Amino acid sequence: MIKVVSFDVGHTLIKYNNPLSWTSLYRPALCEAAAKCNIVLADGMMDAAAEILKDFAMLTDYIDLILTSVDVGYRKPCKEGFLKTAECFNILPNEMIYVGDEEKDIVGANSVGAVSVLINRSKLVANG
């Protein structure tokens, strides 16, 4: 059973060049997910998540944890960030979904057994 959904912040949950882009696409899904499980914002940039929450106060009701690579001491795809998220909620990594937009997001999540979701912003379609 999935207990945590973790989002890479930059370019996944929002696009830095258009911070309001997340609102119409992701807010309904974020609200629904928050009603069913814990929500985590993860980012490699030290202040990115804090800046987003400052600018988008409407997100704070849905976020249970903000975790950056500075908090963990490692950047993706190292497994430590994913393990720290699982530890914070006392869950197994396979009880977590990680949503990212780069291969390193998926590699890191898969390395600990978490479910991974790749947001593919290119026009390419995977085979299968």
Backbone as ProteinMPNN parsed JSONL, in Angstrom:
{"seq_chain_A": "MIKVVSFDVGHTLIKYNNPLSWTSLYRPALCEAAAKCNIVLADGMMDAAAEILKDFAMLTDYIDLILTSVDVGYRKPCKEGFLKTAECFNILPNEMIYVGDEEKDIVGANSVGAVSVLINRSKLVANG", "coords_chain_A": {"N_chain_A": [[0.847, -1.183, 0.0], [0.586, 2.173, -0.855], [1.964, 4.793, 0.938], [3.274, 7.194, 0.954], [3.809, 9.913, -1.21], [6.244, 11.318, -3.086], [7.548, 14.238, -4.468], [9.771, 15.49, -6.873], [10.823, 18.795, -6.868], [11.74, 21.003, -8.616], [11.052, 21.645, -11.922], [9.483, 19.398, -12.088], [7.207, 19.223, -10.227], [6.658, 21.929, -10.451], [7.403, 24.348, -13.007], [10.229, 26.312, -13.166], [10.317, 28.587, -14.792], [7.7, 29.211, -15.086], [5.962, 29.455, -12.603], [3.253, 29.217, -11.883], [2.261, 27.216, -13.388], [1.804, 24.696, -12.308], [-0.613, 24.776, -11.02], [-3.18, 24.335, -12.393], [-2.752, 21.814, -13.488], [-1.609, 20.024, -11.552], [-2.611, 20.547, -8.984], [-5.263, 19.474, -8.368], [-4.671, 16.689, -8.35], [-2.696, 16.62, -6.381], [-4.132, 17.449, -4.135], [-5.97, 15.334, -3.897], [-4.22, 13.161, -3.51], [-3.035, 13.96, -1.1], [-5.077, 13.589, 0.679], [-5.056, 10.896, 1.015], [-2.501, 9.945, 1.586], [0.862, 10.65, 2.819], [2.606, 13.587, 1.759], [5.537, 14.572, 0.13], [7.98, 17.02, -0.569], [10.798, 17.093, -2.512], [14.072, 18.152, -3.232], [17.061, 19.045, -4.965], [18.231, 21.474, -4.705], [19.174, 23.714, -2.21], [17.496, 25.847, -1.195], [15.247, 25.715, -2.728], [12.734, 24.336, -2.27], [11.822, 25.648, 0.032], [11.549, 28.253, -0.959], [9.541, 27.853, -2.832], [7.401, 27.125, -1.19], [7.148, 29.498, 0.194], [6.35, 31.239, -1.813], [4.074, 29.97, -2.717], [1.848, 29.609, -0.777], [-0.458, 28.171, -0.675], [0.182, 25.53, -0.979], [1.121, 24.518, 1.431], [-0.717, 23.274, 3.14], [-0.868, 20.739, 2.169], [1.559, 19.471, 2.319], [3.73, 17.289, 3.948], [6.392, 16.929, 4.52], [9.492, 18.475, 3.801], [12.337, 17.916, 2.014], [15.694, 18.259, 1.294], [18.684, 17.873, -0.726], [20.724, 18.887, 0.779], [19.851, 18.472, 3.386], [20.081, 15.729, 3.525], [22.648, 15.138, 2.681], [23.539, 14.062, 0.355], [23.196, 13.947, -3.218], [20.666, 13.158, -5.682], [21.371, 10.509, -7.932], [21.777, 9.083, -5.559], [20.918, 6.8, -2.984], [20.318, 7.636, -0.416], [18.58, 9.88, 0.107], [16.056, 8.898, -0.581], [15.842, 6.775, 1.185], [15.893, 8.227, 3.583], [13.485, 9.603, 3.433], [11.662, 7.448, 3.613], [12.367, 6.566, 6.173], [11.592, 8.781, 7.744], [8.835, 8.516, 7.787], [8.495, 6.064, 8.799], [8.242, 3.812, 7.107], [8.49, 1.224, 4.582], [10.628, 1.438, 1.692], [9.239, 0.528, -0.593], [6.688, 1.348, -0.168], [6.322, 3.803, -1.109], [5.946, 6.363, -3.568], [7.857, 7.942, -6.025], [7.989, 10.872, -7.834], [9.416, 12.184, -10.626], [11.392, 14.045, -13.066], [13.65, 13.345, -14.414], [16.158, 10.977, -15.459], [17.874, 10.335, -13.323], [16.219, 10.65, -11.125], [14.493, 8.481, -11.322], [16.264, 6.305, -11.337], [17.38, 6.533, -8.766], [15.089, 6.2, -7.083], [14.246, 3.63, -7.869], [16.45, 2.177, -7.032], [16.119, 1.718, -4.339], [13.821, 0.337, -4.227], [11.482, 1.771, -4.393], [8.41, 2.881, -5.903], [8.469, 4.364, -9.066], [7.79, 7.3, -10.979], [8.023, 8.764, -14.059], [7.969, 11.944, -15.303], [7.644, 12.808, -18.454], [8.631, 15.291, -20.32], [9.301, 15.684, -22.917], [8.56, 15.165, -26.397], [8.814, 12.572, -26.957], [7.858, 9.149, -27.028], [7.795, 6.314, -25.065], [8.686, 2.96, -25.914], [6.435, 0.183, -25.784]], "CA_chain_A": [[0.0, 0.0, 0.0], [1.355, 3.409, -0.95], [1.725, 5.675, 2.079], [3.952, 8.468, 0.722], [4.101, 10.342, -2.573], [7.307, 12.313, -3.023], [7.708, 14.951, -5.733], [10.88, 16.371, -7.168], [10.187, 20.105, -6.989], [12.104, 21.775, -9.795], [10.704, 21.166, -13.256], [8.537, 18.289, -12.023], [5.972, 19.753, -9.649], [6.457, 23.211, -11.136], [8.483, 24.792, -13.887], [10.724, 27.564, -12.613], [10.012, 29.728, -15.645], [6.264, 29.448, -15.022], [5.588, 28.824, -11.34], [1.826, 28.952, -11.74], [1.88, 26.122, -14.284], [1.399, 23.519, -11.553], [-1.93, 24.941, -10.413], [-4.288, 23.669, -13.075], [-2.449, 20.421, -13.794], [-1.24, 19.155, -10.441], [-3.274, 20.805, -7.705], [-6.298, 18.472, -8.047], [-4.038, 15.408, -8.004], [-2.008, 16.804, -5.101], [-5.17, 17.466, -3.098], [-6.5, 13.973, -3.749], [-3.167, 12.338, -2.915], [-2.825, 14.379, 0.286], [-6.151, 13.031, 1.497], [-4.859, 9.459, 1.149], [-1.152, 9.588, 2.025], [1.754, 11.761, 3.115], [3.191, 14.214, 0.584], [6.89, 15.073, 0.368], [8.665, 17.775, -1.607], [12.223, 16.794, -2.488], [14.786, 18.943, -4.223], [18.501, 19.088, -4.813], [18.657, 22.827, -4.39], [18.958, 23.944, -0.787], [16.403, 26.742, -0.85], [14.167, 25.654, -3.72], [11.445, 23.962, -1.681], [11.411, 26.727, 0.932], [11.105, 29.361, -1.799], [8.25, 27.49, -3.421], [6.367, 27.231, -0.157], [6.97, 30.912, 0.501], [5.606, 31.84, -2.913], [2.815, 29.265, -2.937], [1.362, 29.225, 0.543], [-1.577, 27.23, -0.831], [0.705, 24.164, -0.933], [1.541, 24.084, 2.763], [-1.712, 22.384, 3.746], [-0.768, 19.411, 1.584], [2.926, 18.973, 2.404], [4.073, 16.735, 5.254], [7.848, 16.961, 4.717], [10.348, 19.046, 2.756], [13.646, 17.289, 2.166], [16.623, 18.651, 0.234], [19.949, 17.132, -0.718], [21.526, 19.425, 1.883], [19.389, 17.772, 4.599], [20.487, 14.328, 3.457], [24.095, 15.07, 2.484], [23.798, 13.431, -0.94], [22.292, 14.309, -4.313], [20.172, 12.033, -6.48], [20.533, 9.33, -7.657], [22.141, 8.347, -4.342], [19.724, 6.251, -2.336], [20.118, 8.165, 0.933], [17.387, 10.729, 0.19], [14.866, 8.05, -0.632], [15.807, 6.05, 2.461], [15.553, 9.199, 4.631], [12.039, 9.825, 3.332], [11.003, 6.266, 4.188], [12.641, 6.579, 7.613], [10.79, 9.835, 8.376], [7.451, 8.066, 7.92], [8.528, 4.705, 9.327], [7.686, 2.923, 6.095], [9.448, 0.595, 3.681], [10.703, 2.195, 0.446], [8.241, 0.11, -1.588], [5.418, 1.968, 0.188], [6.494, 5.191, -1.519], [6.05, 6.703, -4.984], [8.661, 9.136, -6.284], [7.663, 11.465, -9.123], [10.499, 13.051, -11.079], [11.416, 14.312, -14.504], [14.959, 12.997, -14.954], [16.557, 9.585, -15.251], [18.452, 10.166, -11.987], [15.104, 10.497, -10.184], [13.978, 7.124, -11.453], [17.338, 5.401, -10.906], [17.462, 6.588, -7.298], [13.895, 5.588, -6.493], [14.274, 2.195, -8.134], [17.556, 1.536, -6.303], [15.667, 1.328, -3.0], [12.578, -0.41, -4.342], [10.303, 2.645, -4.442], [7.733, 3.003, -7.181], [8.905, 5.611, -9.689], [6.982, 7.834, -12.07], [8.789, 9.723, -14.83], [7.246, 12.947, -16.069], [8.4, 12.958, -19.693], [8.186, 16.541, -20.922], [9.634, 15.712, -24.337], [7.514, 14.602, -27.25], [9.15, 11.17, -27.193], [6.987, 8.157, -26.398], [8.552, 5.084, -24.813], [8.14, 1.735, -26.497], [5.815, -0.738, -24.841]], "C_chain_A": [[0.886, 1.239, 0.0], [0.956, 4.338, 0.195], [2.331, 7.054, 1.9], [4.093, 8.7, -0.78], [5.098, 11.488, -2.454], [7.518, 12.914, -4.411], [9.051, 15.662, -5.774], [10.242, 17.736, -7.425], [10.464, 20.744, -8.34], [11.837, 21.049, -11.092], [9.804, 19.939, -13.247], [7.211, 18.802, -11.491], [5.638, 21.107, -10.261], [7.602, 23.421, -12.113], [8.934, 26.144, -13.371], [10.377, 28.769, -13.477], [8.518, 30.046, -15.677], [5.71, 28.813, -13.756], [4.105, 28.544, -11.166], [1.361, 27.786, -12.587], [1.376, 24.901, -13.533], [-0.069, 23.571, -11.173], [-3.008, 24.141, -11.116], [-4.021, 22.196, -13.299], [-2.32, 19.543, -12.558], [-2.034, 19.375, -9.161], [-4.392, 19.8, -7.409], [-5.7, 17.124, -7.638], [-3.339, 15.496, -6.659], [-3.011, 16.784, -3.954], [-5.716, 16.069, -2.836], [-5.48, 13.057, -3.076], [-2.975, 12.675, -1.445], [-3.901, 13.834, 1.218], [-5.917, 11.562, 1.801], [-3.495, 9.063, 1.703], [-0.341, 10.846, 2.321], [2.388, 12.277, 1.825], [4.536, 14.824, 0.968], [7.334, 15.898, -0.835], [10.144, 17.497, -1.448], [12.909, 17.623, -3.556], [16.267, 18.931, -3.924], [19.0, 20.456, -4.421], [18.252, 23.176, -2.973], [17.716, 24.769, -0.484], [15.188, 26.612, -1.753], [12.819, 25.351, -3.084], [10.932, 25.052, -0.757], [10.892, 27.926, 0.144], [9.736, 29.074, -2.403], [7.141, 27.612, -2.388], [6.118, 28.673, 0.239], [6.096, 31.566, -0.564], [4.232, 31.213, -3.118], [2.287, 28.716, -1.614], [0.234, 28.207, 0.461], [-1.111, 25.779, -0.788], [0.901, 23.645, 0.48], [0.546, 23.152, 3.445], [-1.564, 20.941, 3.287], [0.592, 18.745, 1.795], [3.235, 18.513, 3.833], [5.565, 16.826, 5.561], [8.494, 17.642, 3.523], [11.741, 18.514, 3.015], [14.531, 17.695, 0.995], [17.883, 17.808, 0.318], [20.874, 17.637, 0.386], [21.135, 18.73, 3.19], [19.962, 16.359, 4.668], [22.002, 14.178, 3.344], [24.511, 14.432, 1.167], [22.797, 13.942, -1.959], [21.81, 13.042, -5.014], [21.197, 11.741, -7.571], [20.939, 8.53, -6.42], [20.878, 7.964, -3.575], [19.391, 6.897, -0.998], [18.877, 9.045, 1.086], [16.095, 9.934, 0.209], [14.711, 7.263, 0.671], [15.422, 6.977, 3.613], [14.051, 9.485, 4.618], [11.28, 8.657, 3.959], [11.168, 6.238, 5.706], [11.763, 7.607, 8.339], [9.344, 9.41, 8.618], [7.343, 6.637, 8.435], [7.842, 3.712, 8.379], [8.831, 2.226, 5.36], [9.492, 1.402, 2.384], [9.661, 1.79, -0.597], [6.831, 0.608, -1.259], [5.395, 3.444, -0.223], [6.524, 5.284, -3.048], [6.915, 7.947, -5.087], [8.372, 9.604, -7.703], [8.768, 12.445, -9.497], [10.476, 13.21, -12.578], [12.764, 14.003, -15.148], [15.277, 11.541, -14.647], [17.116, 9.369, -13.853], [17.372, 10.033, -10.91], [14.63, 9.051, -10.149], [15.006, 6.106, -10.967], [17.422, 5.366, -9.384], [16.289, 5.909, -6.62], [13.912, 4.075, -6.673], [15.354, 1.478, -7.337], [17.163, 1.106, -4.895], [14.353, 0.568, -3.029], [11.329, 0.446, -4.309], [9.683, 2.591, -5.833], [8.161, 4.344, -7.774], [7.974, 5.994, -10.825], [7.816, 8.906, -12.753], [7.844, 10.655, -15.576], [8.112, 13.225, -17.297], [7.881, 14.192, -20.418], [8.549, 16.65, -22.402], [8.485, 15.084, -25.114], [7.761, 13.118, -27.52], [8.188, 10.258, -26.452], [7.791, 6.881, -26.251], [7.873, 3.908, -25.508], [7.495, 0.896, -25.409], [4.633, -0.12, -24.281]], "O_chain_A": [[1.834, 1.328, 0.78], [-0.222, 4.632, 0.397], [1.956, 7.991, 2.605], [4.452, 7.79, -1.527], [4.828, 12.497, -1.803], [7.649, 12.193, -5.399], [9.426, 16.353, -4.827], [9.232, 17.826, -8.123], [9.544, 20.999, -9.116], [12.351, 19.954, -11.32], [9.397, 19.479, -14.314], [6.209, 18.818, -12.207], [4.478, 21.397, -10.554], [8.633, 22.751, -12.043], [8.109, 27.033, -13.16], [10.165, 29.862, -12.952], [8.12, 31.061, -16.247], [5.066, 27.766, -13.812], [3.742, 27.692, -10.356], [0.195, 27.399, -12.521], [0.583, 24.135, -14.082], [-0.708, 22.53, -11.02], [-3.688, 23.339, -10.477], [-4.957, 21.397, -13.303], [-2.863, 18.439, -12.52], [-2.119, 18.47, -8.331], [-4.466, 19.309, -6.283], [-6.17, 16.495, -6.691], [-3.383, 14.548, -5.875], [-2.762, 16.168, -2.918], [-5.902, 15.673, -1.685], [-5.823, 12.277, -2.188], [-2.774, 11.778, -0.626], [-3.659, 13.643, 2.41], [-6.507, 11.024, 2.738], [-3.342, 7.963, 2.234], [-0.804, 11.964, 2.098], [2.672, 11.502, 0.911], [4.66, 15.499, 1.99], [7.093, 15.518, -1.981], [10.689, 17.65, -0.355], [12.387, 17.778, -4.66], [16.679, 18.821, -2.769], [20.088, 20.582, -3.86], [17.106, 22.956, -2.581], [16.952, 24.411, 0.412], [14.201, 27.323, -1.566], [11.849, 26.061, -3.347], [9.739, 25.353, -0.758], [9.904, 28.546, 0.537], [8.88, 29.956, -2.473], [6.067, 28.14, -2.678], [4.993, 29.035, 0.585], [5.206, 32.354, -0.245], [3.326, 31.863, -3.639], [2.286, 27.508, -1.38], [-0.006, 27.463, 1.412], [-1.927, 24.882, -0.58], [0.849, 22.435, 0.7], [0.948, 22.317, 4.256], [-2.072, 20.024, 3.933], [0.754, 17.567, 1.476], [3.026, 19.251, 4.795], [5.962, 16.803, 6.726], [8.099, 17.421, 2.379], [12.266, 18.649, 4.12], [14.163, 17.5, -0.163], [18.119, 17.116, 1.309], [21.719, 16.887, 0.875], [22.002, 18.432, 4.011], [20.287, 15.863, 5.746], [22.574, 13.212, 3.847], [25.702, 14.28, 0.896], [21.681, 14.326, -1.607], [22.455, 11.995, -4.95], [21.828, 12.668, -8.079], [20.484, 7.399, -6.252], [19.904, 8.715, -3.532], [18.282, 6.719, -0.494], [18.189, 8.958, 2.104], [15.157, 10.266, 0.934], [13.607, 7.105, 1.19], [14.703, 6.564, 4.523], [13.426, 9.594, 5.672], [10.359, 8.864, 4.748], [10.227, 5.924, 6.435], [11.252, 7.332, 9.424], [8.702, 9.892, 9.551], [6.254, 6.067, 8.502], [7.001, 2.906, 8.778], [9.994, 2.6, 5.505], [8.483, 1.998, 2.007], [9.243, 2.622, -1.402], [5.886, 0.32, -1.993], [4.568, 4.224, 0.248], [7.055, 4.406, -3.727], [6.733, 8.899, -4.328], [8.494, 8.836, -8.657], [9.025, 13.412, -8.78], [9.664, 12.603, -13.276], [12.994, 14.36, -16.304], [14.741, 10.953, -13.708], [16.864, 8.327, -13.248], [17.591, 9.373, -9.895], [14.398, 8.48, -9.083], [14.659, 5.154, -10.267], [17.523, 4.295, -8.786], [16.472, 5.13, -5.685], [13.626, 3.328, -5.736], [15.2, 0.304, -6.999], [17.801, 0.226, -4.316], [13.825, 0.195, -1.981], [10.222, -0.084, -4.207], [10.36, 2.289, -6.815], [8.212, 5.348, -7.064], [7.442, 5.14, -11.536], [8.268, 9.85, -12.105], [7.023, 10.213, -16.38], [9.188, 13.811, -17.183], [6.826, 14.153, -21.051], [8.149, 17.605, -23.068], [7.552, 14.536, -24.528], [6.99, 12.482, -28.239], [7.754, 10.585, -25.347], [8.404, 6.418, -27.213], [6.652, 3.873, -25.665], [7.942, 0.891, -24.262], [3.95, -0.727, -23.456]]}, "name": "protein", "num_of_chains": 1, "seq": "MIKVVSFDVGHTLIKYNNPLSWTSLYRPALCEAAAKCNIVLADGMMDAAAEILKDFAMLTDYIDLILTSVDVGYRKPCKEGFLKTAECFNILPNEMIYVGDEEKDIVGANSVGAVSVLINRSKLVANG"}
